[in-house]
Amino acid sequence: MTDASPLLLDLILARRSVSPRFLVEPTPTAEQLGLILRAAAAAPDHKSLRPYRFILIPPERRGDLATAFREAKTEQDPGAPAAEIERSGEKAYRGAMLLAVVLRVVRDHPRVSVSDQMLAAGAAIENMLLAAMTLGYAGCLRSGISATSRRVRLALGISGDEELAAFLMLGTPAKTPLPREDAIDGLLSTWE
């Protein structure tokens, strides 16, 4: 084991999601975001399909996303109270930096299963979170009705063969995440 190995393992074991309300400015610079994306591209990816992409939602477009979230809530629940619809729109302003996670899975690939491609996307996201943490930032991943809404997909220009999987939020942690017990009970069994 090299000297760097324990540092990497410590980083992985220390990674925690930080609530979007505690992800504040400053956010990664363009150069740092480039490094974070390079970390995503370094994830395992059978046949190099890159079954994912990311859409950076700049601050000046958050209002448009909020409108799409409110419309999605209205479509999903036409009788929703106005306050609930307004709360749906507020989600667009969470997290200092916001990226949409888009899956572009090849459903009929002859050698790479859908689950393999989904795992590649998940590994890419984890690499991004670890890279962000290395640079002094934190992040979290959120999904829900907004991520599956036709209205939000249209607003973001997501094609019919793609899927809006989640939103990745990055920023400077305003609060240290609480430690958690990393219990591994039940994670491993032996085939007998």
N, C-alpha and C positions, 0 to 999 in steps of 0.2 A: 504494500500500500504506500502510495506517495504521500508527501506532506499535504498536498492539495485535496486529497480524497476526503479526509475528515471535514474540511471546510465545506465541500460540496454537499456531503451528507448532512451536515448541520443546517445548511441552507434549506435543503429539501424538507427536513424534519421541522424546521421553524416556520415554514410557509403556512399562512392562515389567510382566509378571506377577510377583508375589511368591509364593513357596511358602507354602501355608497354615500351615506350622509357624512362619513368620516374620511372620504377621499377628496382632498382639497388641492388647490394650486400650491406649488407649481406641478405641472404635468411633464411627462417626458418631452424633451425637445424633438425636433424632426430627426436629428441624428440618432438620438436614443431610441426613438420609435423604430427607426431602421434596424437597429440592433435587436430590438424585441421581435421584429418580423423575421429577421435572420434566424433567431432562436426557434421561431415557429417552423420555419422551413427546414430546420435540422432534425425535426421529429421523424420517427420511423414512418415511412410512407411507401408501401409496397407498390412497385412499378412507377413510382414518382407521379402519381395521379394528382397530387395536391387537391384533395376533395373538399377544400375549404378556401374561403377568402374573407377579407375583412373590409368593412366600410367605416371610415373615420367620419364621425358626425361632428362637424365643427360647431362651436358655440352659436354662431349666427344661424344655424339650421335647427337648433333645438326647439324653437317655436313651431316649426313645420312638423317636426316629429311629435310634439305635444298635440298638435291638431290631429295627426293621424292616430295617436293613441286614444284621444277622445272619441273620434269617429269609430274606431274599432270597438270601443266599449259600448257605444250606442248600437252598433250593428249586432254585437254579441248579446246585449241585454237592452232591448228597446225601452223597457220600463224603468231603467236605472235612474235613481234620483240624480239631480243635477250635481250635487256635491260629490257623488261617487264618480261621475263622469269627469268632473274637474280634477279629482285625485288621480285618475288615470293619466291625464295630461301631465301632471306634475312629475311623473316618473321619467319623463324625457330630460329633466334637469338634474337627475341624480348622477353623482360621480363627476369628477373634474374633467376626465377625458372619457369619451364614449365611443365604442366601436361596435358595430353590428357584426355578429359571427354568422357567416353564410355557408351552408353546406352545399356542395355541388357533387353529389355522389353519383357515380356511374352505376346505375341499377343492374345493367346486364353485362358487366365486364366479364370476360371469359375466365379470368384468373384471380381477380381480386373481389372478395365478397363485400357486400354492403357493410357488414359488421366490421370488417378489416378497415374500411375507409372511415367509418365512424370513430374507430379507435385512433386512427391517424389524426383526425381532427381534434380529438380530446387530448392527445399527446402534444399537438401543436399549441393548444391553449395553455396547457400546464407549463410548457417551455416558455411561453410568453409571460405567464405569471411569475415564474422563477427568474427570468431575465429582468423583469420590472423590479422585483425585489432586490436583485443584485445591484441595480442602479439606484436604490433608495426609495422606490415607490412601492405601492401595494395595489391590490386589485380585488375584484370579485366578478362573478359571472351570475347573470340573472336571466330568467326566461319567463314564461307565462303566456297569457292570452295575447299580449302585445306581440310576442315573437311568432305566433302562429296566425295572426290576423291577415286576411287578404288585403285590408286597407293599408296596413303598415308595410306589407311586402310591396304593394304598388307604389307607395310613397318613396320607398328606398330603391325602387327600380330593380327589384329581384325578379329574375326570370322564372318561368313556369317549371323549369327543371331544377331549380334551386330551392333551398329551404332556409328560412331565417330561423336559426337555432337558438340564439341567445344574444344578450348584450354583454360585452366585456367592458368593465369600468376600471380605469386606472387613475392614480393620483398619489399625492403625498399623504401618508396616514396621519390624521390629526389626533388619533387615539391608538394606543397600542392594543392590538387584538388580544383577547383573553387567551391564556394558554388552554390547551385541551389535552385530554388524555388520548394518546394514540393507541387505544386497545386493539390488539390484533387477534383477539379470541375469535375463532370461527372463520378466519380468513384462509386458513390452509388445512387441507386434509390430505391423507395419504391414500392413494389407490391401493386397495388390498385385494 
